[in-house]
């Protein structure tokens, strides 16, 4: 439709133009196959997201543990362990 509009005019679309447009949809069988494929991929992605979130939590726990052990080691090294 854009090619039918002169270049000196502002292109626009009216409801009457839209009413003349045809939309071709796949058959219901093909639509159901598409839905099944999307749902299959969605479950795979959700599983990966869950695994990634678990990995992130484990890495944060490890980081916190390493920081805590480093701080504790440095703290204990600086203590005066002699009996007063």
Number of C-alpha atoms within 10 A of each C-alpha: 8 9 7 7 11 9 9 6 7 7 12 9 9 7 7 8 10 9 8 8 8 7 5 6 8 9 9 9 9 11 12 12 12 13 12 12 11 12 12 11 12 12 11 12 12 11 12 12 12 12 12 12 12 12 12 12 12 12 12 12 12 12 12 12 12 12 12 12 12 12 12 12 11 11 10 11 10 9 8 8 8 5 4 4
